[in-house]
Amino acid sequence: MTSCASSYFGHNVLTVQEAEKTGDSDAEVLAFAVNNNRAILTQNRRHFIRLHLEQPNHNGIIVCTDDRDIKSLAQRINQAISKEESLTNKLIRVNRPQQ
């Protein structure tokens, strides 16, 4: 998902694998993102919505529903974040269209 968004829209994307954060808790991933001035893009909706409520000071959290149409998902993500002047402290929800 993230590499698709990067390749389609030129976003600077760093995966948890590239950041060597695989296996870290969600709170640790959020702390890493905050410390490195990065937003989070995740399909782990439940945990990161909760973290947003518990820790509202962050660089943005984008939660997505699972979608096998990666190109369409990347387009919806780009549209959602392009509407925002800033992602700071925001929770952005990107949902798969109803079939």
GUDOGU-754774 format. One record per atom (N, C-alpha, C): residue number from 1; residue in one letter; atom name; x negated, y negated, z. Coordinates in Angstrom, 3 decimals. Atoms other than C-alpha are relative to their C-alpha. Layout:
# GUDOGU-754774
atom num: NUM, residuo: A, atomo: CA, X: X, Y: Y, Z: Z .
...
***
This chain:
# GUDOGU-754774
atom num: 1, residuo: M, atomo: N, X: -0.822, Y: 1.187, Z: 0.000 .
atom num: 1, residuo: M, atomo: CA, X: 0.000, Y: 0.000, Z: 0.000 .
atom num: 1, residuo: M, atomo: C, X: -0.866, Y: -1.251, Z: 0.000 .
atom num: 2, residuo: T, atomo: N, X: 0.739, Y: 1.246, Z: -0.101 .
atom num: 2, residuo: T, atomo: CA, X: -2.518, Y: -2.624, Z: 1.049 .
atom num: 2, residuo: T, atomo: C, X: -0.914, Y: -0.224, Z: -1.188 .
atom num: 3, residuo: S, atomo: N, X: 0.876, Y: 0.201, Z: 1.150 .
atom num: 3, residuo: S, atomo: CA, X: -4.960, Y: -2.001, Z: -1.777 .
atom num: 3, residuo: S, atomo: C, X: 0.803, Y: -0.394, Z: -1.223 .
atom num: 4, residuo: C, atomo: N, X: -0.865, Y: 0.392, Z: 1.108 .
atom num: 4, residuo: C, atomo: CA, X: -2.054, Y: -2.319, Z: -4.205 .
atom num: 4, residuo: C, atomo: C, X: 0.320, Y: -1.489, Z: 0.097 .
atom num: 5, residuo: A, atomo: N, X: -0.283, Y: 1.427, Z: -0.171 .
atom num: 5, residuo: A, atomo: CA, X: -1.113, Y: -5.710, Z: -2.753 .
atom num: 5, residuo: A, atomo: C, X: -1.232, Y: -0.813, Z: -0.354 .
atom num: 6, residuo: S, atomo: N, X: 1.246, Y: 0.703, Z: 0.286 .
atom num: 6, residuo: S, atomo: CA, X: -4.743, Y: -6.727, Z: -3.020 .
atom num: 6, residuo: S, atomo: C, X: -0.258, Y: -0.060, Z: -1.493 .
atom num: 7, residuo: S, atomo: N, X: 0.326, Y: -0.029, Z: 1.420 .
atom num: 7, residuo: S, atomo: CA, X: -5.171, Y: -5.634, Z: -6.609 .
atom num: 7, residuo: S, atomo: C, X: 1.033, Y: -0.741, Z: -0.843 .
atom num: 8, residuo: Y, atomo: N, X: -1.019, Y: 0.692, Z: 0.777 .
atom num: 8, residuo: Y, atomo: CA, X: -1.864, Y: -7.078, Z: -7.808 .
atom num: 8, residuo: Y, atomo: C, X: 0.017, Y: -1.502, Z: 0.238 .
atom num: 9, residuo: F, atomo: N, X: -0.217, Y: 1.398, Z: -0.347 .
atom num: 9, residuo: F, atomo: CA, X: -1.954, Y: -10.406, Z: -6.010 .
atom num: 9, residuo: F, atomo: C, X: -1.221, Y: -0.713, Z: 0.561 .
atom num: 10, residuo: G, atomo: N, X: 1.228, Y: 0.652, Z: -0.419 .
atom num: 10, residuo: G, atomo: CA, X: -5.534, Y: -11.129, Z: -4.991 .
atom num: 10, residuo: G, atomo: C, X: -0.122, Y: -0.311, Z: 1.478 .
atom num: 11, residuo: H, atomo: N, X: 0.109, Y: 0.223, Z: -1.443 .
atom num: 11, residuo: H, atomo: CA, X: -4.981, Y: -11.019, Z: -1.228 .
atom num: 11, residuo: H, atomo: C, X: -1.275, Y: 0.635, Z: 0.528 .
atom num: 12, residuo: N, atomo: N, X: 1.176, Y: -0.541, Z: -0.670 .
atom num: 12, residuo: N, atomo: CA, X: -8.004, Y: -10.439, Z: 0.982 .
atom num: 12, residuo: N, atomo: C, X: 0.484, Y: 1.033, Z: 1.006 .
atom num: 13, residuo: V, atomo: N, X: -0.532, Y: -1.091, Z: -0.811 .
atom num: 13, residuo: V, atomo: CA, X: -7.137, Y: -7.047, Z: 2.465 .
atom num: 13, residuo: V, atomo: C, X: -1.141, Y: 0.807, Z: 0.587 .
atom num: 14, residuo: L, atomo: N, X: 0.951, Y: -0.856, Z: -0.698 .
atom num: 14, residuo: L, atomo: CA, X: -9.112, Y: -5.071, Z: 5.022 .
atom num: 14, residuo: L, atomo: C, X: 0.808, Y: 1.101, Z: 0.668 .
atom num: 15, residuo: T, atomo: N, X: -0.741, Y: -1.107, Z: -0.603 .
atom num: 15, residuo: T, atomo: CA, X: -7.781, Y: -1.622, Z: 5.898 .
atom num: 15, residuo: T, atomo: C, X: -0.592, Y: 0.346, Z: 1.360 .
atom num: 16, residuo: V, atomo: N, X: 0.537, Y: -0.428, Z: -1.299 .
atom num: 16, residuo: V, atomo: CA, X: -8.133, Y: -0.134, Z: 9.370 .
atom num: 16, residuo: V, atomo: C, X: -1.194, Y: 0.925, Z: -0.198 .
atom num: 17, residuo: Q, atomo: N, X: 1.139, Y: -0.872, Z: 0.290 .
atom num: 17, residuo: Q, atomo: CA, X: -10.459, Y: 2.418, Z: 7.800 .
atom num: 17, residuo: Q, atomo: C, X: -1.247, Y: -0.824, Z: -0.301 .
atom num: 18, residuo: E, atomo: N, X: 1.135, Y: 0.865, Z: 0.342 .
atom num: 18, residuo: E, atomo: CA, X: -12.695, Y: -0.282, Z: 6.317 .
atom num: 18, residuo: E, atomo: C, X: -0.520, Y: -0.757, Z: 1.224 .
atom num: 19, residuo: A, atomo: N, X: 0.388, Y: 0.720, Z: -1.217 .
atom num: 19, residuo: A, atomo: CA, X: -12.701, Y: -2.105, Z: 9.668 .
atom num: 19, residuo: A, atomo: C, X: -0.489, Y: 0.953, Z: 1.089 .
atom num: 20, residuo: E, atomo: N, X: 0.398, Y: -1.041, Z: -0.955 .
atom num: 20, residuo: E, atomo: CA, X: -13.584, Y: 1.181, Z: 11.404 .
atom num: 20, residuo: E, atomo: C, X: 0.850, Y: -0.062, Z: 1.262 .
atom num: 21, residuo: K, atomo: N, X: -0.952, Y: 0.070, Z: -1.108 .
atom num: 21, residuo: K, atomo: CA, X: -10.465, Y: 0.877, Z: 13.572 .
atom num: 21, residuo: K, atomo: C, X: 0.965, Y: 1.179, Z: -0.006 .
atom num: 22, residuo: T, atomo: N, X: -0.839, Y: -1.186, Z: 0.035 .
atom num: 22, residuo: T, atomo: CA, X: -8.921, Y: 4.231, Z: 12.686 .
atom num: 22, residuo: T, atomo: C, X: -0.012, Y: 0.640, Z: 1.379 .
atom num: 23, residuo: G, atomo: N, X: -0.095, Y: -0.619, Z: -1.318 .
atom num: 23, residuo: G, atomo: CA, X: -7.678, Y: 5.802, Z: 15.904 .
atom num: 23, residuo: G, atomo: C, X: 0.168, Y: -0.998, Z: 1.124 .
atom num: 24, residuo: D, atomo: N, X: -0.225, Y: 1.018, Z: -1.025 .
atom num: 24, residuo: D, atomo: CA, X: -7.483, Y: 2.503, Z: 17.772 .
atom num: 24, residuo: D, atomo: C, X: 1.499, Y: -0.130, Z: 0.263 .
atom num: 25, residuo: S, atomo: N, X: -1.406, Y: 0.234, Z: -0.322 .
atom num: 25, residuo: S, atomo: CA, X: -4.236, Y: 1.698, Z: 19.543 .
atom num: 25, residuo: S, atomo: C, X: 0.514, Y: -1.183, Z: -0.821 .
atom num: 26, residuo: D, atomo: N, X: -0.600, Y: 1.124, Z: 0.725 .
atom num: 26, residuo: D, atomo: CA, X: -1.808, Y: -0.699, Z: 17.896 .
atom num: 26, residuo: D, atomo: C, X: -0.393, Y: -1.329, Z: 0.640 .
atom num: 27, residuo: A, atomo: N, X: 0.401, Y: 1.229, Z: -0.700 .
atom num: 27, residuo: A, atomo: CA, X: -2.646, Y: -3.295, Z: 20.559 .
atom num: 27, residuo: A, atomo: C, X: -1.443, Y: -0.370, Z: -0.334 .
atom num: 28, residuo: E, atomo: N, X: 1.397, Y: 0.265, Z: 0.364 .
atom num: 28, residuo: E, atomo: CA, X: -6.353, Y: -2.933, Z: 19.730 .
atom num: 28, residuo: E, atomo: C, X: -0.110, Y: -0.502, Z: -1.436 .
atom num: 29, residuo: V, atomo: N, X: -0.008, Y: 0.462, Z: 1.394 .
atom num: 29, residuo: V, atomo: CA, X: -5.651, Y: -3.342, Z: 16.010 .
atom num: 29, residuo: V, atomo: C, X: 0.479, Y: -1.452, Z: -0.056 .
atom num: 30, residuo: L, atomo: N, X: -0.486, Y: 1.380, Z: -0.034 .
atom num: 30, residuo: L, atomo: CA, X: -3.643, Y: -6.493, Z: 16.752 .
atom num: 30, residuo: L, atomo: C, X: -1.065, Y: -0.934, Z: 0.572 .
atom num: 31, residuo: A, atomo: N, X: 1.064, Y: 0.827, Z: -0.592 .
atom num: 31, residuo: A, atomo: CA, X: -6.442, Y: -7.837, Z: 18.975 .
atom num: 31, residuo: A, atomo: C, X: -1.123, Y: -0.235, Z: -1.010 .
atom num: 32, residuo: F, atomo: N, X: 1.021, Y: 0.145, Z: 1.041 .
atom num: 32, residuo: F, atomo: CA, X: -8.954, Y: -7.175, Z: 16.170 .
atom num: 32, residuo: F, atomo: C, X: 0.454, Y: -1.024, Z: -1.042 .
atom num: 33, residuo: A, atomo: N, X: -0.531, Y: 0.933, Z: 0.996 .
atom num: 33, residuo: A, atomo: CA, X: -6.706, Y: -9.030, Z: 13.716 .
atom num: 33, residuo: A, atomo: C, X: -0.027, Y: -1.436, Z: 0.530 .
atom num: 34, residuo: V, atomo: N, X: 0.005, Y: 1.340, Z: -0.601 .
atom num: 34, residuo: V, atomo: CA, X: -6.337, Y: -11.990, Z: 16.088 .
atom num: 34, residuo: V, atomo: C, X: -1.425, Y: -0.544, Z: 0.052 .
atom num: 35, residuo: N, atomo: N, X: 1.396, Y: 0.437, Z: -0.139 .
atom num: 35, residuo: N, atomo: CA, X: -10.087, Y: -12.149, Z: 16.747 .
atom num: 35, residuo: N, atomo: C, X: -0.664, Y: -0.299, Z: -1.339 .
atom num: 36, residuo: N, atomo: N, X: 0.578, Y: 0.194, Z: 1.327 .
atom num: 36, residuo: N, atomo: CA, X: -10.802, Y: -12.053, Z: 13.004 .
atom num: 36, residuo: N, atomo: C, X: 0.897, Y: -0.848, Z: -0.904 .
atom num: 37, residuo: N, atomo: N, X: -0.886, Y: 0.913, Z: 0.722 .
atom num: 37, residuo: N, atomo: CA, X: -8.036, Y: -14.478, Z: 11.989 .
atom num: 37, residuo: N, atomo: C, X: 0.684, Y: 0.669, Z: -1.189 .
atom num: 38, residuo: R, atomo: N, X: -0.673, Y: -0.765, Z: 1.049 .
atom num: 38, residuo: R, atomo: CA, X: -6.137, Y: -11.845, Z: 9.994 .
atom num: 38, residuo: R, atomo: C, X: 1.430, Y: 0.320, Z: 0.413 .
atom num: 39, residuo: A, atomo: N, X: -1.363, Y: -0.476, Z: -0.222 .
atom num: 39, residuo: A, atomo: CA, X: -2.486, Y: -10.953, Z: 9.636 .
atom num: 39, residuo: A, atomo: C, X: -0.012, Y: 1.524, Z: -0.072 .
atom num: 40, residuo: I, atomo: N, X: -0.178, Y: -1.454, Z: 0.034 .
atom num: 40, residuo: I, atomo: CA, X: -1.265, Y: -7.370, Z: 10.049 .
atom num: 40, residuo: I, atomo: C, X: 1.067, Y: 0.320, Z: -1.042 .
atom num: 41, residuo: L, atomo: N, X: -0.984, Y: -0.554, Z: 0.928 .
atom num: 41, residuo: L, atomo: CA, X: 0.537, Y: -5.496, Z: 7.259 .
atom num: 41, residuo: L, atomo: C, X: 0.142, Y: 1.464, Z: 0.358 .
atom num: 42, residuo: T, atomo: N, X: -0.172, Y: -1.354, Z: -0.509 .
atom num: 42, residuo: T, atomo: CA, X: 2.059, Y: -2.249, Z: 8.494 .
atom num: 42, residuo: T, atomo: C, X: 1.373, Y: 0.570, Z: -0.325 .
atom num: 43, residuo: Q, atomo: N, X: -1.276, Y: -0.698, Z: 0.073 .
atom num: 43, residuo: Q, atomo: CA, X: 4.767, Y: 0.342, Z: 8.064 .
atom num: 43, residuo: Q, atomo: C, X: 0.398, Y: 0.515, Z: 1.381 .
atom num: 44, residuo: N, atomo: N, X: -0.269, Y: -0.383, Z: -1.379 .
atom num: 44, residuo: N, atomo: CA, X: 4.609, Y: 0.987, Z: 11.814 .
atom num: 44, residuo: N, atomo: C, X: 0.885, Y: -1.078, Z: 0.629 .
atom num: 45, residuo: R, atomo: N, X: -0.919, Y: 1.083, Z: -0.349 .
atom num: 45, residuo: R, atomo: CA, X: 7.623, Y: -1.228, Z: 12.316 .
atom num: 45, residuo: R, atomo: C, X: 0.294, Y: -0.075, Z: 1.494 .
atom num: 46, residuo: R, atomo: N, X: -0.457, Y: -0.006, Z: -1.395 .
atom num: 46, residuo: R, atomo: CA, X: 8.779, Y: -0.191, Z: 15.768 .
atom num: 46, residuo: R, atomo: C, X: -1.075, Y: -0.529, Z: 0.947 .
atom num: 47, residuo: H, atomo: N, X: 1.066, Y: 0.404, Z: -0.920 .
atom num: 47, residuo: H, atomo: CA, X: 5.424, Y: -0.605, Z: 17.522 .
atom num: 47, residuo: H, atomo: C, X: -0.426, Y: -1.451, Z: -0.193 .
atom num: 48, residuo: F, atomo: N, X: 0.479, Y: 1.368, Z: 0.224 .
atom num: 48, residuo: F, atomo: CA, X: 4.423, Y: -3.861, Z: 15.853 .
atom num: 48, residuo: F, atomo: C, X: 1.085, Y: -1.051, Z: 0.226 .
atom num: 49, residuo: I, atomo: N, X: -1.069, Y: 0.924, Z: -0.404 .
atom num: 49, residuo: I, atomo: CA, X: 7.834, Y: -5.482, Z: 16.328 .
atom num: 49, residuo: I, atomo: C, X: -0.061, Y: -0.185, Z: 1.513 .
atom num: 50, residuo: R, atomo: N, X: 0.140, Y: 0.084, Z: -1.457 .
atom num: 50, residuo: R, atomo: CA, X: 7.446, Y: -4.650, Z: 20.026 .
atom num: 50, residuo: R, atomo: C, X: -1.216, Y: -0.846, Z: 0.379 .
atom num: 51, residuo: L, atomo: N, X: 1.203, Y: 0.785, Z: -0.294 .
atom num: 51, residuo: L, atomo: CA, X: 3.887, Y: -6.047, Z: 20.032 .
atom num: 51, residuo: L, atomo: C, X: 0.212, Y: -1.485, Z: -0.285 .
atom num: 52, residuo: H, atomo: N, X: -0.303, Y: 1.407, Z: 0.313 .
atom num: 52, residuo: H, atomo: CA, X: 5.127, Y: -9.248, Z: 18.378 .
atom num: 52, residuo: H, atomo: C, X: 0.773, Y: -0.644, Z: 1.152 .
atom num: 53, residuo: L, atomo: N, X: -0.781, Y: 0.538, Z: -1.117 .
atom num: 53, residuo: L, atomo: CA, X: 7.626, Y: -9.698, Z: 21.211 .
atom num: 53, residuo: L, atomo: C, X: -0.856, Y: -0.149, Z: 1.258 .
atom num: 54, residuo: E, atomo: N, X: 0.860, Y: 0.023, Z: -1.186 .
atom num: 54, residuo: E, atomo: CA, X: 4.996, Y: -8.928, Z: 23.862 .
atom num: 54, residuo: E, atomo: C, X: -1.153, Y: -0.994, Z: -0.133 .
atom num: 55, residuo: Q, atomo: N, X: 1.161, Y: 0.857, Z: 0.260 .
atom num: 55, residuo: Q, atomo: CA, X: 2.169, Y: -10.924, Z: 22.255 .
atom num: 55, residuo: Q, atomo: C, X: 0.309, Y: -0.902, Z: -1.199 .
atom num: 56, residuo: P, atomo: N, X: -0.457, Y: 0.805, Z: 1.136 .
atom num: 56, residuo: P, atomo: CA, X: 3.726, Y: -13.671, Z: 20.128 .
atom num: 56, residuo: P, atomo: C, X: -1.063, Y: -0.894, Z: -0.636 .
atom num: 57, residuo: N, atomo: N, X: 1.065, Y: 0.829, Z: 0.576 .
atom num: 57, residuo: N, atomo: CA, X: 0.414, Y: -15.480, Z: 19.515 .
atom num: 57, residuo: N, atomo: C, X: -0.931, Y: 0.865, Z: -0.839 .
atom num: 58, residuo: H, atomo: N, X: 0.798, Y: -0.800, Z: 0.932 .
atom num: 58, residuo: H, atomo: CA, X: -1.125, Y: -13.871, Z: 16.435 .
atom num: 58, residuo: H, atomo: C, X: -0.010, Y: -0.697, Z: -1.351 .
atom num: 59, residuo: N, atomo: N, X: 0.138, Y: 0.608, Z: 1.330 .
atom num: 59, residuo: N, atomo: CA, X: -1.918, Y: -14.568, Z: 12.788 .
atom num: 59, residuo: N, atomo: C, X: 1.048, Y: 0.487, Z: -0.991 .
atom num: 60, residuo: G, atomo: N, X: -1.080, Y: -0.497, Z: 0.832 .
atom num: 60, residuo: G, atomo: CA, X: 1.232, Y: -12.921, Z: 11.462 .
atom num: 60, residuo: G, atomo: C, X: 0.039, Y: 1.511, Z: -0.015 .
atom num: 61, residuo: I, atomo: N, X: -0.223, Y: -1.441, Z: 0.106 .
atom num: 61, residuo: I, atomo: CA, X: 2.709, Y: -9.443, Z: 11.398 .
atom num: 61, residuo: I, atomo: C, X: 1.048, Y: 0.206, Z: -1.077 .
atom num: 62, residuo: I, atomo: N, X: -0.911, Y: -0.327, Z: 1.091 .
atom num: 62, residuo: I, atomo: CA, X: 4.321, Y: -8.123, Z: 8.224 .
atom num: 62, residuo: I, atomo: C, X: 0.323, Y: 1.476, Z: 0.134 .
atom num: 63, residuo: V, atomo: N, X: -0.418, Y: -1.391, Z: -0.144 .
atom num: 63, residuo: V, atomo: CA, X: 6.333, Y: -4.949, Z: 8.770 .
atom num: 63, residuo: V, atomo: C, X: 0.823, Y: 0.389, Z: -1.220 .
atom num: 64, residuo: C, atomo: N, X: -0.624, Y: -0.451, Z: 1.245 .
atom num: 64, residuo: C, atomo: CA, X: 7.486, Y: -2.935, Z: 5.755 .
atom num: 64, residuo: C, atomo: C, X: 0.656, Y: 1.354, Z: 0.192 .
atom num: 65, residuo: T, atomo: N, X: -0.558, Y: -1.338, Z: 0.076 .
atom num: 65, residuo: T, atomo: CA, X: 9.788, Y: -0.027, Z: 5.158 .
atom num: 65, residuo: T, atomo: C, X: -0.794, Y: 0.788, Z: -1.032 .
atom num: 66, residuo: D, atomo: N, X: 0.704, Y: -0.872, Z: 0.941 .
atom num: 66, residuo: D, atomo: CA, X: 8.317, Y: 2.942, Z: 3.316 .
atom num: 66, residuo: D, atomo: C, X: 0.675, Y: -0.089, Z: -1.367 .
atom num: 67, residuo: D, atomo: N, X: -0.523, Y: 0.069, Z: 1.362 .
atom num: 67, residuo: D, atomo: CA, X: 8.725, Y: 2.698, Z: -0.448 .
atom num: 67, residuo: D, atomo: C, X: -1.005, Y: 0.675, Z: -0.921 .
atom num: 68, residuo: R, atomo: N, X: 0.900, Y: -0.716, Z: 0.911 .
atom num: 68, residuo: R, atomo: CA, X: 7.265, Y: 5.104, Z: -2.997 .
atom num: 68, residuo: R, atomo: C, X: -0.350, Y: -0.826, Z: -1.235 .
atom num: 69, residuo: D, atomo: N, X: 0.291, Y: 0.898, Z: 1.122 .
atom num: 69, residuo: D, atomo: CA, X: 7.425, Y: 2.365, Z: -5.628 .
atom num: 69, residuo: D, atomo: C, X: -0.961, Y: -1.079, Z: 0.509 .
atom num: 70, residuo: I, atomo: N, X: 1.023, Y: 0.857, Z: -0.590 .
atom num: 70, residuo: I, atomo: CA, X: 4.162, Y: 0.755, Z: -4.542 .
atom num: 70, residuo: I, atomo: C, X: -0.041, Y: -1.378, Z: -0.664 .
atom num: 71, residuo: K, atomo: N, X: 0.044, Y: 1.288, Z: 0.701 .
atom num: 71, residuo: K, atomo: CA, X: 4.219, Y: -1.949, Z: -7.210 .
atom num: 71, residuo: K, atomo: C, X: 1.150, Y: -0.902, Z: 0.450 .
atom num: 72, residuo: S, atomo: N, X: -1.156, Y: 0.769, Z: -0.461 .
atom num: 72, residuo: S, atomo: CA, X: 7.713, Y: -3.057, Z: -6.183 .
atom num: 72, residuo: S, atomo: C, X: -0.198, Y: -0.472, Z: 1.440 .
atom num: 73, residuo: L, atomo: N, X: 0.273, Y: 0.370, Z: -1.388 .
atom num: 73, residuo: L, atomo: CA, X: 6.704, Y: -3.027, Z: -2.516 .
atom num: 73, residuo: L, atomo: C, X: -1.002, Y: -1.150, Z: 0.056 .
atom num: 74, residuo: A, atomo: N, X: 1.011, Y: 1.063, Z: 0.028 .
atom num: 74, residuo: A, atomo: CA, X: 3.628, Y: -5.136, Z: -3.259 .
atom num: 74, residuo: A, atomo: C, X: 0.621, Y: -1.320, Z: -0.452 .
atom num: 75, residuo: Q, atomo: N, X: -0.666, Y: 1.218, Z: 0.472 .
atom num: 75, residuo: Q, atomo: CA, X: 5.809, Y: -7.623, Z: -5.160 .
atom num: 75, residuo: Q, atomo: C, X: 0.870, Y: -0.607, Z: 1.093 .
atom num: 76, residuo: R, atomo: N, X: -0.853, Y: 0.509, Z: -1.079 .
atom num: 76, residuo: R, atomo: CA, X: 8.271, Y: -7.887, Z: -2.250 .
atom num: 76, residuo: R, atomo: C, X: -0.835, Y: -0.600, Z: 1.130 .
atom num: 77, residuo: I, atomo: N, X: 0.893, Y: 0.544, Z: -1.030 .
atom num: 77, residuo: I, atomo: CA, X: 5.417, Y: -8.390, Z: 0.220 .
atom num: 77, residuo: I, atomo: C, X: -0.504, Y: -1.371, Z: -0.437 .
atom num: 78, residuo: N, atomo: N, X: 0.522, Y: 1.268, Z: 0.508 .
atom num: 78, residuo: N, atomo: CA, X: 3.912, Y: -11.119, Z: -1.947 .
atom num: 78, residuo: N, atomo: C, X: 1.074, Y: -1.083, Z: 0.004 .
atom num: 79, residuo: Q, atomo: N, X: -1.092, Y: 0.975, Z: -0.005 .
atom num: 79, residuo: Q, atomo: CA, X: 7.289, Y: -12.830, Z: -2.358 .
atom num: 79, residuo: Q, atomo: C, X: 0.298, Y: -0.479, Z: 1.418 .
atom num: 80, residuo: A, atomo: N, X: -0.329, Y: 0.358, Z: -1.387 .
atom num: 80, residuo: A, atomo: CA, X: 7.935, Y: -12.736, Z: 1.392 .
atom num: 80, residuo: A, atomo: C, X: -1.042, Y: -0.934, Z: 0.602 .
atom num: 81, residuo: I, atomo: N, X: 1.025, Y: 0.840, Z: -0.630 .
atom num: 81, residuo: I, atomo: CA, X: 4.600, Y: -14.219, Z: 2.400 .
atom num: 81, residuo: I, atomo: C, X: -0.229, Y: -1.298, Z: -0.776 .
atom num: 82, residuo: S, atomo: N, X: 0.156, Y: 1.228, Z: 0.795 .
atom num: 82, residuo: S, atomo: CA, X: 4.534, Y: -16.743, Z: -0.457 .
atom num: 82, residuo: S, atomo: C, X: 0.997, Y: -1.074, Z: 0.413 .
atom num: 83, residuo: K, atomo: N, X: -1.028, Y: 0.944, Z: -0.447 .
atom num: 83, residuo: K, atomo: CA, X: 7.665, Y: -18.356, Z: 1.002 .
atom num: 83, residuo: K, atomo: C, X: -0.413, Y: -0.736, Z: 1.270 .
atom num: 84, residuo: E, atomo: N, X: 0.401, Y: 0.549, Z: -1.293 .
atom num: 84, residuo: E, atomo: CA, X: 5.857, Y: -19.112, Z: 4.253 .
atom num: 84, residuo: E, atomo: C, X: -1.164, Y: -0.972, Z: -0.158 .
atom num: 85, residuo: E, atomo: N, X: 1.117, Y: 0.947, Z: -0.016 .
atom num: 85, residuo: E, atomo: CA, X: 3.668, Y: -22.152, Z: 4.776 .
atom num: 85, residuo: E, atomo: C, X: -1.166, Y: 0.596, Z: 0.776 .
atom num: 86, residuo: S, atomo: N, X: 0.994, Y: -0.656, Z: -0.842 .
atom num: 86, residuo: S, atomo: CA, X: 1.833, Y: -20.199, Z: 7.478 .
atom num: 86, residuo: S, atomo: C, X: 0.617, Y: 1.274, Z: 0.560 .
atom num: 87, residuo: L, atomo: N, X: -0.476, Y: -1.234, Z: -0.628 .
atom num: 87, residuo: L, atomo: CA, X: 2.109, Y: -16.679, Z: 8.879 .
atom num: 87, residuo: L, atomo: C, X: -0.206, Y: -0.019, Z: 1.512 .
atom num: 88, residuo: T, atomo: N, X: 0.357, Y: 0.062, Z: -1.408 .
atom num: 88, residuo: T, atomo: CA, X: 0.869, Y: -17.773, Z: 12.307 .
atom num: 88, residuo: T, atomo: C, X: 1.218, Y: 0.188, Z: 0.898 .
atom num: 89, residuo: N, atomo: N, X: -1.012, Y: -0.332, Z: -1.011 .
atom num: 89, residuo: N, atomo: CA, X: 2.989, Y: -16.259, Z: 15.109 .
atom num: 89, residuo: N, atomo: C, X: 1.319, Y: 0.500, Z: -0.585 .
atom num: 90, residuo: K, atomo: N, X: -1.245, Y: -0.443, Z: 0.635 .
atom num: 90, residuo: K, atomo: CA, X: 5.576, Y: -14.977, Z: 12.613 .
atom num: 90, residuo: K, atomo: C, X: 0.025, Y: 1.508, Z: -0.179 .
atom num: 91, residuo: L, atomo: N, X: -0.277, Y: -1.388, Z: 0.348 .
atom num: 91, residuo: L, atomo: CA, X: 7.083, Y: -11.548, Z: 12.166 .
atom num: 91, residuo: L, atomo: C, X: 0.792, Y: -0.038, Z: -1.298 .
atom num: 92, residuo: I, atomo: N, X: -0.637, Y: -0.031, Z: 1.319 .
atom num: 92, residuo: I, atomo: CA, X: 7.959, Y: -10.975, Z: 8.497 .
atom num: 92, residuo: I, atomo: C, X: 0.441, Y: 1.435, Z: -0.264 .
atom num: 93, residuo: R, atomo: N, X: -0.533, Y: -1.336, Z: 0.298 .
atom num: 93, residuo: R, atomo: CA, X: 10.193, Y: -8.027, Z: 7.600 .
atom num: 93, residuo: R, atomo: C, X: 0.191, Y: 0.129, Z: -1.510 .
atom num: 94, residuo: V, atomo: N, X: -0.131, Y: -0.282, Z: 1.429 .
atom num: 94, residuo: V, atomo: CA, X: 9.954, Y: -6.556, Z: 4.100 .
atom num: 94, residuo: V, atomo: C, X: 0.683, Y: 1.355, Z: -0.110 .
atom num: 95, residuo: N, atomo: N, X: -0.797, Y: -1.224, Z: 0.057 .
atom num: 95, residuo: N, atomo: CA, X: 12.674, Y: -3.995, Z: 3.456 .
atom num: 95, residuo: N, atomo: C, X: 0.116, Y: 0.534, Z: -1.416 .
atom num: 96, residuo: R, atomo: N, X: -0.253, Y: -0.659, Z: 1.279 .
atom num: 96, residuo: R, atomo: CA, X: 13.154, Y: -1.490, Z: 0.670 .
atom num: 96, residuo: R, atomo: C, X: 1.432, Y: -0.339, Z: -0.414 .
atom num: 97, residuo: P, atomo: N, X: -1.362, Y: 0.317, Z: 0.448 .
atom num: 97, residuo: P, atomo: CA, X: 16.179, Y: -2.450, Z: -1.461 .
atom num: 97, residuo: P, atomo: C, X: 0.930, Y: 1.201, Z: 0.184 .
atom num: 98, residuo: Q, atomo: N, X: -1.015, Y: -1.057, Z: -0.104 .
atom num: 98, residuo: Q, atomo: CA, X: 19.375, Y: -0.485, Z: -0.902 .
atom num: 98, residuo: Q, atomo: C, X: 0.177, Y: 0.650, Z: -1.366 .
atom num: 99, residuo: Q, atomo: N, X: -0.168, Y: -0.722, Z: 1.271 .
atom num: 99, residuo: Q, atomo: CA, X: 19.820, Y: 2.185, Z: -3.557 .
atom num: 99, residuo: Q, atomo: C, X: 1.454, Y: 0.109, Z: -0.369 .
***
